[in-house]
Amino acid sequence: MYVFTYKKSDIMSENHVIHTMLNHKSVRKYKNEPPTQEEIEQIVRAGQQAPFVSQLYSVLLSRNREKHPFKAPLMFTICVDIQKMEKIMDKKGWKMVTNDLSLLLFGIQDAAYMAQNMVTAGESMGIGSVFLGRAIYIAESIKKEYQLPDRVFPLVQLAMGYPDEDEPPRPRYPLDFVLFENKYPELTDDLIDKAVSMMDEGYLQQDYYRKLNAKIKLSGDKEDRFTYDDYSWTEHISRKWGQWYDSIETPLKQLETCGFHIVTDEED
Amino acid sequence: MYVFTYKKSDIMSENHVIHTMLNHKSVRKYKNEPPTQEEIEQIVRAGQQAPFVSQLYSVLLSRNREKHPFKAPLMFTICVDIQKMEKIMDKKGWKMVTNDLSLLLFGIQDAAYMAQNMVTAGESMGIGSVFLGRAIYIAESIKKEYQLPDRVFPLVQLAMGYPDEDEPPRPRYPLDFVLFENKYPELTDDLIDKAVSMMDEGYLQQDYYRKLNAKIKLSGDKEDRFTYDDYSWTEHISRKWGQWYDSIETPLKQLETCGFHIVTDEED
């Protein structure tokens, strides 16, 4: 059995930044006490300083914990924001000419870099968080709730607060399944099996899915032969991407609702 | 004139993580000495531990500094990688059913979160970097160079090495142009003017564009009335997004080349 451990040189790092990152875990149980206004501003400021300086994002904040997943004290919604850039350009007599797909490819990066800094900044102050990927599917309702103008697209939500649990960092692929020098290698059975083992044995060791009661049901009348003794990451992720049939119309419609058109080039 | 400074509470932070993030700056001049193999692995491992665990990315590495922008000792190309997930699912008898637009929206986040951790991890060890946004436009040539299989899309490149310059952190929007509580506000002239001033005065103070000789030329026969005494961020960014006419066909074609189809839903 592959035992999931960090090399001592990783986890014992005296570099506080590396240590904070290697120690990352999503938090799903929060204390009542909310982070202070100063902490919130510190976290967002650290996010802002991330690279890529078109600054094509905005951050929405809600402190209405009763409405948040896991009753997290804070909920940030990180949006791709093209409106602000267009307003600034308008003031200077310019008009945006770049197509919406390119803008999204850059804007999502801008927003994601800032979001990741917010996660790490929070953890450095003892404040935990979890990303919620649902935003792109509920963009229309987020738009209504926060009264978003056109050209602002909610990319991801980040629930945040002081952790009321102490979970270990989660497994990741082995380095040689991620980092490739000079040439993308053939993914041999050996490489894949090693990655699968590292993920599956790692999650089983932590009893992750049983604790969360997070098994994804099999659709139709397929018999489920997995119990929480052998249900692990690759089974979970396969059921997710292998059953979550989501037509391209779904994200396209949410993008359209927010004023982004990536199907036809209206400028032609 | 708006003077661009950090609040003392920001920059003097004793929190090494926050300090590292607020002190971030892109590096365009590198020492010859390359980071060690151990440092490289530490940086990528810190990147891997970023949230979102579909791990839909791969990282390509080149150490051929003669071929890199700014002759940086290292060049990472961070890719959205759906192939690995599909190979794992295939081994377990599953088939991907989600559409490529949804996969990209999640995969870009996966890749970007890891990329941003790599930037911060590097800086914590004194290793600087700069993102190169060109990857999505030269995906086809990157695919050839690294012999990428289908379903792998180069999102962004990250040049890295020990800095041979010491530039200050760059200006960012004021916090009240970025963080909105409960409701997206009307962007009044006041709010926009304040953001424009903060960016423009900040970059002028640093003499940024003159030092880089980075003025973007006006297309056609427009007269350029700006000198490096008044050419700053909002003028630069307006010229970029206001002149860089890039048809949606350009990024669509690069995505197609890499095996991503976001125009029609082929599964319907």
Interface residues (C-beta under 8 A of the other chain):
Chain A: S9 D10 S13 N15 H16 V17 I18 T20 M21 L22 H24 S26 E38 I40 E41 Q42 V44 R45 A46 Q48 Q49 A50 P51 F52 V53 S54 Q55 Y57 S58 V59 L60 L61 S62 R63 Q83 K84 M85 K87 I88 M89 K91 K92 W94 K95 M96 V97 T98 N99 D100 L101 S102 L105 F106 I108 Q109 A112 Y113 A115 Q116 N117 V119 T120 A121 E123 S124 M125 S129 V130 F131 G133 I136 Y146 Q147 L148 P149 V152 L155 V156 P169 R170 R172 Y173 L175 F177 V178 L179 F180 E181 N182 K183 Y184 L187 I192 A195 V196 W233 T234 E235 I237 S238 R239 W241 G242 Q243 W244 Y245 D246 S247 I248 E249 T250 P251 L252 I262 V263 T264 D265 E267 D268
Chain B: S9 D10 S13 N15 H16 V17 I18 T20 M21 L22 H24 S26 E38 I40 E41 Q42 V44 R45 A46 Q48 Q49 A50 P51 F52 V53 S54 Q55 Y57 S58 V59 L60 L61 S62 R63 Q83 K84 M85 K87 I88 M89 K91 K92 W94 K95 M96 V97 T98 N99 D100 L101 S102 L105 F106 I108 Q109 A112 Y113 A115 Q116 N117 V119 T120 A121 E123 S124 M125 S129 V130 F131 G133 I136 Y146 Q147 L148 P149 V152 L155 V156 P169 R170 R172 Y173 L175 F177 V178 L179 F180 E181 N182 K183 Y184 L187 I192 A195 V196 W233 T234 E235 I237 S238 R239 W241 G242 Q243 W244 Y245 D246 S247 I248 E249 T250 P251 L252 I262 V263 T264 D265 E267 D268
